[in-house]
Amino acid sequence: MPTMPFSVVWSQGHAYVLEGHGRPRWVGLDSRRRPQALTSDDMRRRGWSHRPAR
């Protein structure tokens, strides 16, 4: 997983931004456009990339 603050990755068609220090979390919107915060472990389970899927 990227470790730089404010990194952006894509997971399941949605963009997530890395926020925080100490216990960072990935913040984005779910499929219903509701805010969602995920841990790095959650992101590993879901899969991610640096680019949106085509």
C-alpha positions, 0 to 999 in steps of 0.5 A: 500500500502507498504510505505517503500522506494524501496518496490516492488509490482506486478500489472497486471503481471508487477513489480513496485518499489516505488521511491521518498519522499514526492510525491512517485510514482510506477515505472515499465514497461507497457505491451510494455516495456515502462517506466511507473510511477503511483501514489499510487491511480493508483496502488489501482485502478489497484490492486496489490500484493507482489507476481507475479500472478501464 
